[in-house]
Amino acid sequence: MALYEHVFLARQDLSAQQVDALVEQYKGVIEAHEGSIGRVENWGLKSLTYRINKNRKAYYTLMDITAPAAAIQEMERQMGLSEDVLRFMTIKVEAHEEGPSAMMQKRDDRGDRGDRGPRGDRFGGDRDRGPRDRDDRGPRGDRDDRGPRRPRENQAEGAGA
């Protein structure tokens, strides 16, 4: 049997239990066709690069699948009919990855580093703004080198023209 990695995106308004139910539903389809599902990773609710069916976020899920091609085709057919699944992609691989996926490793690395401030900014809030720092300008901005302004002409004359 062939080895596959399958990722699908579920709607943002589903609960985590409903996403797990989707995984179990598709696991049943694979097992009915004499396949098996190994690792299942829920990557959580993530922002989408662009809107898909009016959704700005989606639940991402990765599954490692060992199954015949017919099982994958049936699972993808059912996902295409489901309103809860926004997108899916299946890739045939030579061997399943050992340990956590790159997405899960990225999440673990971010949690260990303490470089984010209390508001979540990357620089802890004490960053150097560089040459365009707003505090080093004069009272009127950068206009000191222009000289004084010309007096305005009478406003009443220009209003009637």
Phi and psi in degrees as a GROMACS rama.xvg file:
@    title "Ramachandran Plot"
@    xaxis  label "Phi"
@    yaxis  label "Psi"
@TYPE xy
-85.2358  157.202  ALA-2
-107.626  136.363  LEU-3
-135.425  152.016  TYR-4
-113.538  129.587  GLU-5
-126.551  128.802  HIS-6
-121.761  133.081  VAL-7
-132.741  153.645  PHE-8
-111.796  124.359  LEU-9
-105.785  154.925  ALA-10
-55.2995  150.147  ARG-11
-70.8992  -24.7781  GLN-12
-87.7512  5.28163  ASP-13
-79.6558  156.29  LEU-14
-89.6693  167.04  SER-15
-61.8912  -34.249  ALA-16
-67.0229  -36.4465  GLN-17
-69.1294  -35.5906  GLN-18
-66.3457  -42.214  VAL-19
-61.9398  -37.01  ASP-20
-64.8273  -37.5361  ALA-21
-62.1466  -43.7745  LEU-22
-59.6318  -44.8882  VAL-23
-64.5726  -37.8605  GLU-24
-61.6653  -47.6672  GLN-25
-73.9698  -26.668  TYR-26
-64.9649  -39.0168  LYS-27
-63.5117  -38.3723  GLY-28
-63.9242  -45.1336  VAL-29
-64.4171  -44.7118  ILE-30
-68.1045  -29.4863  GLU-31
-66.5284  -25.8778  ALA-32
-100.28  23.8315  HIS-33
63.7812  34.625  GLU-34
-109.768  -178.429  GLY-35
-145.55  154.72  SER-36
-114.251  127.542  ILE-37
-89.373  -108.806  GLY-38
-72.4002  138.524  ARG-39
-127.353  122.175  VAL-40
-118.982  125.902  GLU-41
-95.4446  113.659  ASN-42
-84.4917  -8.59263  TRP-43
90.775  -172.74  GLY-44
-83.0199  119.823  LEU-45
-128.189  153.481  LYS-46
-73.2505  142.616  SER-47
-90.0308  152.063  LEU-48
-67.119  -36.6528  THR-49
-142.272  159.848  TYR-50
-65.9468  139.595  ARG-51
-125.714  116.601  ILE-52
49.1664  47.5253  ASN-53
67.0256  14.9255  LYS-54
-102.452  134.192  ASN-55
-100.153  -14.9122  ARG-56
-134.209  163.966  LYS-57
-156.327  154.434  ALA-58
-85.2263  123.277  TYR-59
-98.0023  136.634  TYR-60
-138.609  133.549  THR-61
-110.553  136.815  LEU-62
-131.576  134.58  MET-63
-93.4361  123.877  ASP-64
-123.36  136.984  ILE-65
-119.005  109.193  THR-66
-162.897  162.126  ALA-67
-73.2897  162.243  PRO-68
-60.1421  -33.5281  ALA-69
-62.0531  -36.2154  ALA-70
-66.6247  -41.9617  ALA-71
-65.0784  -42.4576  ILE-72
-61.7636  -41.6745  GLN-73
-67.6348  -41.4867  GLU-74
-62.8691  -44.739  MET-75
-65.9374  -34.3805  GLU-76
-62.7622  -45.3793  ARG-77
-67.5555  -36.3162  GLN-78
-66.467  -35.8477  MET-79
-65.1192  -28.6473  GLY-80
-84.6633  -21.3565  LEU-81
-76.248  134.423  SER-82
-77.9687  -17.8318  GLU-83
-80.2423  -21.1635  ASP-84
-98.1572  119.272  VAL-85
-83.5479  -46.1717  LEU-86
-147.832  157.552  ARG-87
-152.157  156.751  PHE-88
-150.083  132.906  MET-89
-119.811  132.655  THR-90
-125.43  131.947  ILE-91
-80.1051  131.951  LYS-92
-123.541  160.095  VAL-93
-75.8627  -39.9216  GLU-94
-150.764  148.931  ALA-95
-73.9127  144.423  HIS-96
-68.0537  140.328  GLU-97
-91.0218  144.595  GLU-98
77.5784  -169.544  GLY-99
-71.2578  152.395  PRO-100
-70.4664  171.962  SER-101
-60.8549  -36.5039  ALA-102
-65.7027  -39.3313  MET-103
-73.494  -34.8693  MET-104
-64.5728  -39.7051  GLN-105
-61.872  -41.6606  LYS-106
-65.0608  -41.7253  ARG-107
-65.7657  -41.2793  ASP-108
-62.3389  -41.0457  ASP-109
-65.3009  -36.1133  ARG-110
-70.1215  -28.5092  GLY-111
-80.3914  -30.0884  ASP-112
-79.4729  137.471  ARG-113
-106.523  37.2122  GLY-114
-90.7277  4.82532  ASP-115
-100.508  140.509  ARG-116
-77.4277  -174.166  GLY-117
-64.8081  -25.4265  PRO-118
-95.0055  1.03259  ARG-119
90.5815  5.35291  GLY-120
-76.7809  150.287  ASP-121
-68.8099  -22.7465  ARG-122
-107.296  10.7601  PHE-123
71.9704  7.55998  GLY-124
85.8851  -11.4519  GLY-125
-107.931  58.4341  ASP-126
-99.7517  152.054  ARG-127
-84.8701  124.871  ASP-128
-78.672  -14.8741  ARG-129
88.9855  -158.618  GLY-130
-67.7597  -18.0623  PRO-131
-99.464  28.0712  ARG-132
-60.4358  130.507  ASP-133
-69.5071  -22.7314  ARG-134
-77.68  -16.4177  ASP-135
-93.3867  8.41823  ASP-136
-85.5941  160.495  ARG-137
-75.7829  -172.299  GLY-138
-66.4329  -24.3925  PRO-139
-115.992  28.2109  ARG-140
81.9065  -139.636  GLY-141
-100.238  30.239  ASP-142
-92.2303  -0.489563  ARG-143
-60.0034  -30.6672  ASP-144
-82.666  -3.66514  ASP-145
-85.4377  -24.3365  ARG-146
92.6293  -178.782  GLY-147
-71.1826  155.896  PRO-148
-75.9461  151.149  ARG-149
-74.1232  147.52  ARG-150
-68.2492  143.365  PRO-151
-73.1697  148.678  ARG-152
-76.4146  169.398  GLU-153
-57.7964  125.115  ASN-154
-66.8165  -33.1013  GLN-155
-65.8278  -35.3758  ALA-156
-66.5901  -43.8603  GLU-157
-73.1906  -21.07  GLY-158
-73.3128  -32.418  ALA-159
-82.6915  -14.2725  GLY-160
